[in-house]
Amino acid sequence: MAQLRPDMPIHQRTALIAAALARVLDRGPEMSVEATGMASTDLGVFVIKNQWSDERVAHEIDDIARELEVLL
């Protein structure tokens, strides 16, 4: 896997962060990474909505990656 570099354009940085997130956040039935759209890069982290429900909610990987890029 490539490394983040300060000279990378923002879209490359967020794509690299998104790929890393997809890899580390896929933890099983309680938290899994799955497709959310038509493109293969449309991925989301699905988590149980609350402890009393089987309903799941998705958080878009790209949104999380953009937030992380700003923090880094």
C-alpha positions as a Markdown table, in Angstrom:
| # | Residue | x | y | z |
|---|---|---|---|---|
| 1 | Met | 0.0 | 0.0 | 0.0 |
| 2 | Ala | 1.3 | 3.5 | -0.9 |
| 3 | Gln | 2.2 | 6.0 | 1.8 |
| 4 | Leu | 0.7 | 9.4 | 2.3 |
| 5 | Arg | 3.0 | 12.2 | 1.2 |
| 6 | Pro | 2.6 | 16.0 | 1.6 |
| 7 | Asp | 3.1 | 16.6 | -2.1 |
| 8 | Met | 0.1 | 14.4 | -3.1 |
| 9 | Pro | -3.0 | 16.1 | -4.4 |
| 10 | Ile | -6.0 | 16.1 | -2.1 |
| 11 | His | -7.9 | 13.5 | -4.1 |
| 12 | Gln | -5.0 | 11.1 | -4.0 |
| 13 | Arg | -4.7 | 11.6 | -0.2 |
| 14 | Thr | -8.4 | 11.0 | 0.5 |
| 15 | Ala | -8.4 | 7.9 | -1.9 |
| 16 | Leu | -5.5 | 6.4 | 0.0 |
| 17 | Ile | -7.1 | 7.1 | 3.3 |
| 18 | Ala | -10.4 | 5.6 | 2.1 |
| 19 | Ala | -8.6 | 2.4 | 1.0 |
| 20 | Ala | -6.9 | 2.1 | 4.4 |
| 21 | Leu | -10.2 | 2.7 | 6.2 |
| 22 | Ala | -12.0 | 0.1 | 4.1 |
| 23 | Arg | -9.4 | -2.4 | 5.1 |
| 24 | Val | -9.2 | -1.7 | 8.8 |
| 25 | Leu | -12.9 | -1.0 | 9.5 |
| 26 | Asp | -14.3 | -4.3 | 8.1 |
| 27 | Arg | -14.8 | -6.1 | 11.5 |
| 28 | Gly | -17.6 | -8.5 | 10.9 |
| 29 | Pro | -21.4 | -8.4 | 11.4 |
| 30 | Glu | -21.3 | -5.5 | 14.0 |
| 31 | Met | -19.2 | -3.3 | 11.7 |
| 32 | Ser | -18.6 | -4.2 | 8.1 |
| 33 | Val | -17.6 | -2.4 | 4.9 |
| 34 | Glu | -20.0 | -2.8 | 2.0 |
| 35 | Ala | -21.0 | -1.2 | -1.3 |
| 36 | Thr | -23.4 | 1.8 | -0.9 |
| 37 | Gly | -23.6 | 2.8 | -4.6 |
| 38 | Met | -23.1 | 1.9 | -8.2 |
| 39 | Ala | -19.3 | 2.5 | -8.3 |
| 40 | Ser | -16.9 | 0.0 | -6.8 |
| 41 | Thr | -15.4 | 2.9 | -4.8 |
| 42 | Asp | -18.8 | 3.7 | -3.2 |
| 43 | Leu | -18.2 | 2.1 | 0.2 |
| 44 | Gly | -19.7 | 2.6 | 3.6 |
| 45 | Val | -19.1 | 1.4 | 7.1 |
| 46 | Phe | -22.3 | -0.3 | 8.3 |
| 47 | Val | -22.8 | -0.4 | 12.0 |
| 48 | Ile | -25.7 | -1.5 | 14.3 |
| 49 | Lys | -27.9 | 1.6 | 14.8 |
| 50 | Asn | -28.3 | 0.9 | 18.5 |
| 51 | Gln | -28.0 | -1.9 | 21.0 |
| 52 | Trp | -31.7 | -2.7 | 20.9 |
| 53 | Ser | -32.1 | -3.1 | 17.2 |
| 54 | Asp | -30.9 | -5.1 | 14.3 |
| 55 | Glu | -31.2 | -2.1 | 12.0 |
| 56 | Arg | -27.9 | -0.9 | 10.5 |
| 57 | Val | -26.8 | 2.5 | 9.4 |
| 58 | Ala | -24.0 | 3.4 | 6.9 |
| 59 | His | -21.3 | 6.0 | 7.2 |
| 60 | Glu | -19.6 | 6.7 | 3.9 |
| 61 | Ile | -15.9 | 5.9 | 3.7 |
| 62 | Asp | -15.2 | 8.8 | 1.5 |
| 63 | Asp | -16.7 | 11.3 | 4.0 |
| 64 | Ile | -14.7 | 9.7 | 6.8 |
| 65 | Ala | -11.5 | 9.9 | 4.7 |
| 66 | Arg | -12.1 | 13.6 | 3.9 |
| 67 | Glu | -12.5 | 14.3 | 7.6 |
| 68 | Leu | -9.3 | 12.4 | 8.5 |
| 69 | Glu | -7.3 | 14.2 | 5.7 |
| 70 | Val | -8.2 | 17.5 | 7.2 |
| 71 | Leu | -7.1 | 16.3 | 10.7 |
| 72 | Leu | -3.8 | 14.9 | 9.4 |
